[in-house]
Amino acid sequence: MIINEAELKRLIRDAVYEALTNYKVEPESYLSIDEVSELLGLGRSTVIRLIREKGLPILRIGALIRIRRSSLEEWLEKQESVSEVWK
């Protein structure tokens, strides 16, 4: 099958348009202490202790404390690799 340059450009343009149309960027989500508590199945005081003693990263917005979901996931992965020492 032979296609001309104009047809090739149209095919590429259509493919790029479709890819960009279907590409969705999820906004970064921020969790409250209660949401982290529920997500991890821990008590609220335990999450606060993890923040104070274990370095769970937080973001302060005035009096509010929020935890970026991606930071929580990264922190949990680091905790998992540290716990392998005890095996």
N, C-alpha and C positions, 0 to 999 in steps of 0.2 A: 504494500500500500504506500503510495507516494502522496504526501500532502505538501501544499505550497506554504510559503513563509507566513502569509496572512492567516491561514488556517492554524498553523502552529502557534502563532502569537495569540489567537483567540482561545485555543485550548489551554495555553498556559495561564492567560488572564482569568479564564473561567475557573481553573483549578485553584489559583491563588485566592480568588474572591470567595470560593466555597470554603477553603481552609480558614480564611479570616472570619467569615461569617459564623462558622461553627466553633471558633476558638472563644472560650469564655474564661475570663480571669476572675477567680473567686477572690473577693476582698478578704484581707487578713481579719481573722476573728479574734476578739478579745473576750476573755472569760472572767467572771467574778470568782471570788473565793468559794462561794457556794456552788457555782457551776463546776469548778475544778473538783471540789469535794464529791459532788454527785458523780462526775465522770470517772473518778478514780475509786469510788466506793470507800472514801475515807471521811472521817469526821472533820468538821470545820476547824477545830483546834489543831488537828494533825496537819492540815494544809498550812496553817499559820506557822506551826513549828518547822515544817519543811522550808518555808520561806526564811525564817529566822536562823535556823541551824544548818540547813543543808544547801542553801543558796538557790532555791527555786526563784527564778528571775521574775520580777514584777515591774509594772509600770504604774507610777502614781499620777493621778489626775486629780489635783486638789486632795480631797479626803478619800477619794475612791482608789481602790487598788484593782488593777486589771492584770491578767496574765495572758500574754500572747500565746495562742494555741501552738504556733510553730515553735516558740521557745519552750513551752511545756513538753512537746514531743522530743525536742533535742535534749532537754534536761533528763527526761526519762530514759532515753537511749544511753546517756552517759552513766546514769545510775545502774542500768542493767549491766554495762561492761565492768563497772567497779565491783558489782556483786559476784561476778564470775571468779574473783580471787578466792572466795570462800569455798569453792568446790573442791 
